[in-house]
Amino acid sequence: MHDVHEVQRLLTGERLSIDEVASGRTCFLSHLGAQAKLAPGAWVAHRDLAYTLALGNLSPAQRTSLARSVLVEHGREFGVGRLRLVPLRSGLPAGGSSLLLEPRRRGGPRCLSTWALGTGAEPGPCDWLILRAQPEWALDAAPPPLRASGLQTLVALGGQVLVLVDNATSALAVAQACRGHVDLASHPRFAPFFEAVDPHAPVLVWPHDALDSTGLRQRSILAAAILGAPESTVQNVRAWLSSRDAGAAGDYELVRAGCPGRLDRPGVEAYWIACGRPRILLTGDPTWAAQGAAWLRGCGATVEVQGQATQLALL
């Protein structure tokens, strides 16, 4: 049986990297917003993801990388270095992909790397399943998924509703869930990827890390829903809401919600079974990973938890 060290060598010692640009390595982009700051480099991406990236406000260097990127299709094998690779549908919008990795030499571990799993995610037989703990399935008390009907109720009370998300993939999921039901305004970071944006709409889709944006200062926020955020981010949002002008201070509601369209616990268990009950390498937020690992072990899975690294700035 392959151990976790073989899997880690596969992910770090080959010419391929996933969602991280590194010198001399080819970067597979698994989802829109894979990098907070999209670094130019040698990119491989699903065709739909590349087309969606082209809509964004890219720098000349980023556009050059996009023009030179290798476009792949779900289910079609390609190779990088000593690896055979197959992208599979992750169920996320804009060509989101999981990636099946297998060494060309015999005997190496077959790994399926996932960033997040949406409904319709395609499983792949593997020895190791690499999962990132997500609150929609990892937490014992998972937040309910964001629904357009809930936003409609809040909008009817007057004021504006702020929906805070971690990246563009989650923003697109919110837009899909609200299409035809609720009009949306958006942070400029997400606006190019939305089919329609009304700058005066009562629901604003905003990044976690852009609360100080001038676009929010003149808004009258009645309530905020926060998706996919660890406790530290939730507390930052609470402090920000409380610090707004005196007329609005404390006069708000903050709720946690799950990202729409993501797998819950029954969905993740069914996905794991469809992959052949592989061993699991679990990454991500330590609190989410601890609860998620305990639940997965209760399902009969062998789980290794890889702690989320913390990098300290050297000043």
N, C-alpha and C positions, 0 to 999 in steps of 0.2 A: 504494500500500500504506500502510495506517495505521501510524504509528509509535507507540512506547511512550508518548510524551508525550500523544497523544490519548487513550490508554487511561487514563492517570493523571488527566487532566482529567475524564474520564467518571466516575471513581470518587470524585473529591474535589470537583468543582465542581457537582454536582447536588444536588437535595433529598434524595436517597437516600444512606444510609450502610449498610454491611454489618457487623454485629456490633459496632457502636460507636455509642453514643448521643451525639448532638451537638445543640446548640440549633438549632431551626429545621429540622431534618432528620428524615426518617422512617427508622427503623432496621429493616432486615431481619435477623431472627435465623436463622442458618443451622443451628444445632445446639444441643443442650442443653449449657449451660455456656459459651455463646459469650462471655460476659463474666464475669470472675472475681467481680466484684461487679455484679450485675444492676442497672443504673441505670434508674430510671423514665424513660419517654419515650414517643414515638409508635412503637409496635412493629407490624411485620408478621411473621407467622410461619405456618408450615404448621399446619393444624388439630391434628395429633397432637402437635406440639411444644408448642402452647399448652395442650393438655389435660395434658401431662406437667408443664409448669411449674406448673400449678395444684396439683399434689401437694406442691410444696415449701413450705418455711417462709418465705413472702413477707411483706414489710412491707406496711402499708396502702397506701403509695404504689405499690409494685410491683403489688399486686392491682388497684389502680385502672387502672394501665397495661395489665395483662393483660385486664381487662374491656373496655377500649376498643380493644384491638388488632384489627387486620384479619386475618382468617383466610383463608388461601389454600390452594389445592389444587395438587398437582403437575400440570404440563402446562396449567394454566389461566392465561391472560394477565391481567395487571393493570397499572396504570400509576401512576407517581409522578413528578410534574413533567413533564419533557420526555422521560421514559424509558418504553419498553415493556418489561415484565419478565415472565419466565416461570420459576417455580421448577421444578426437576427433581430427581428422586430422587438423592440422593448415595450411597445404600447404607448410610447410618449410621442407628442406631436412633432412635426417637422423632421421626419426621418430619424427619430430617436432609435438607437441601436444598442443591443448587447453584443458582446464579441466573444466568439468561441475560439480559443487558442489551443494549438496542438503542435508540439515539436515535430519536425520532419523525421527525426530519428525515432526508432521504435522504443517504447518503454517509458516515454516521458508522460507527465500528467496532462490530461485534457481538462482545461479550465474554461468556465463560462463567466466572463466578467460583466457585471451589471452595475449601472449607476442608480437607476430607479426603475420600477416595474409598473406599467400601466395595464389596464384591462386589455386583453388581446396580446399580451407579451408572449413571444414564441419561445418555448423551452428548447434545450439542446442537451442530449446525453453527455454527461461529463463526469470526471472524477471529483472535481472541486467546483463549487458554486461560490463566486465572490459576490457577496451582498453588502450593500451599504444600509445600515439601520435607518429606517424612516419611521416617523411617528405614526403614520397611518396603519402600520402593522406591528411595529416593535413595542409600542407602549401597551401596558395592560389596560390602561384607560385611554384608548386612542381618541383623538379629537374627531368629531363628526365631519364628514366632507363638506366643503363649502357648497351651498346650493343657491341657485338664482332666486328661488322663492324666499329664502331668508334675507337676501339683499333687498328684494322688492319690499319686504315688510319694513326694513329699516329705512329705506328711502321714503316710504309713505309717511313716516314720522317727521319728516323734514330734516334739513341739514344734509351733510354729505358723508359718505361711507368710504373709509380708506381700507383697501385690501393690500396687505404687505406680503410680498413673496420673496423667495431667495434668488431666483434668476428668471431668465426669459422663458425657459421651458414651463415653469410653473405659471408664469403670466399668460402664456398661450393656453394652458389648461383652463385657467379661469375664464379667458375670453371664449373658449369653446363651450364651457358650461353656461355662460350668460348669453350666448348668441340668440337673438330673437326674443329675449326676455328683459334684459337690463342693458341700457346704454353705458358705455365705459369711457372714461378718460384715462390717460396713461402717462407715465414718466417718459420723456424722450428716448430713453434707452430701449423701451419696449415698443413704442409707437410704430416703427417701421414694419414690425412683424404682425401687427393687428390688421384685420381686414377693414375695420372701420373704427375711427376714434372720434368722439365728440368732446372737444375741449371743455364744454360746459356740462358734461354729464355728471350726475350726482355720485357715481361710484368711480373711485380713483384706484388704479392698479399701480403699485409703487414698490420699489426695491427696499429691502430692510435697511440698506446702508445709505439711503438718500433722504433721511428725515429732515436734514437741514436745507434741503433744496428750496429755492425761492418759489417754486411752483406750489408749495404747500402753505406758504405763510399767509396768503389771503383767503385760504379755504376755511369754511366753518365745518369742522369735523364733529359729527354726531357720534360715530362709532368707528371702531377699527377691528378688522379681522386679520389675524396674523397666521400665516401658513409656514410650516416647515422650519420653525425657529427654535433653537435651544433656549433654555431658561435665561441665560445671560442676555440674549437679544430681546426676549419678552420684557425683562426688567428695564432695558434701555428704552423700549417703546413706552412703557408706563411712565417713566421719568419724563420723556419728551412730551407726552400728552399732558401731564400735570404741569409742565413748565410753560404751556401756551398762555396766551393773554388771559387776564383775570376773568373776563366774561365767560371763557370756555373752560377754565381750569376745573378739573374734577367733574365736569358736566359731559362725560363721555362713557362709552362702554367699550371694553376691550375683550374680545373673545378669541380663543384658539380654534382653528379649523384645519381639517385635513385637505390636502390638495385634491381637487376632483379628478376622477379617472384613475386613481392609483389603486393597487392591489391592497386588500385588507388581509387579515390573518388567514381566513379560509383560502383566499386566492394565492397567497404565498406558499401555503402548505401544498396546495394542488400543483403549483408550479414546480416546487422541489420534487414532488413525487414524479411528475412528468419528465424531469431531468434525470431520473434514475436513482433518486435518493442519494445524491453525492454528499461528500463532506462539505462543510460550509466554512468559508473564511469571512468573518463578519467584521466590518469596519464602521467608522462613523462616530457620532457623538457618544461618549462613554455611558451616559445615562440611558439613552435609547438602546445602545448595544447590549448593556447588561440585562435589561428586561427582555429584549428580543432573543438573546442567546438562551436565557432560561426557558422561554416559550418554545424555541426550536428544539432544544434538548428534550422537552416534554413530548414533542412530536416524534422523537426517535432519531433526530439528526445528531451527527458528530460535529461539534462547532468549535472553531478556534477564533478567538477574538483578537483582532489587531488594534491596539489602542490608537486613538487619533493623536498624531504627533503635535506638539506645541513648539513653535520656533520662537525663540526670544531674540529680540533685536539687540544688536551689539552697538552701543552708542559710545 
